[in-house]
Amino acid sequence: MFVQVELELGELEVLASALVRMKFDEVEVPEPYFGSPVLSVVHNRILESLIVGSRESGDEGRARRWEEWREWAGREFEREVIISYAASLSMWDGWSRDQQIEILGVYCSPFSVSIEDLEDLRWEVDRNRRPVP
């Protein structure tokens, strides 16, 4: 069942920004939200709505700024949060490669990551779990 909620573009921007701050600006990773596939989907839908709505209103610049903001390149702070958190998980080694990639995709949400980005993150997590002597 879908429920219709009408938000102005400015309200969507506030919501999208608040979710990122909640997820990445905490001293501790905010579980259960950090690894929530549901929140990941919702956050991505909010950003897609913001981008589409900006284009439909004729504000191509706003749409482009949000698309650029979503890019993973240069997201070193978020990358370090994700690597540190995933490396601390006791269940990490019990997950398959596909499960690790899937959860890293959730952790990276709402940013646009490629499979190569996720593989790099997975390698970094493994390296941080087993430091080189």
C-alpha positions, 0 to 999 in steps of 0.5 A: 500500500502506498501513501501519498505525501506531498512535500515541497522541494525545499522540504525534500532537501531538508529531509535528505540532508537530515538523513545524511547527517543522522547517518554519518555525523554521529559519534557512533553509527546509528543502528539500526538505521545505518544498515537498514535496507528500508531506510536506504531505499527510502533515502534514495527515493527521496533524492530521486524525487528531489532531482526529478522534481527539480527538473520538472520545475525547470531548475536544472541547476538544482537537479545537477547539484544534487546529482553531483552531491550523490557522487561517491568520489571524494567521500572520504569521511563517509568511506572511513565511517563505513570501513571502520564500522564494517571492520568492527562487525563480528559477523563480517567473516561469516557473510558471503562476498555477495552479502558483504557487497550488498550490505556495503551498498546499504551503508553507502546509501544515498550515494551513487556507488559502482560495483568497483567502489563496493569491491574496493570498500570490501577489500579495505574492510578485510584489510582493516580486520586483518592488519598487516604486521 
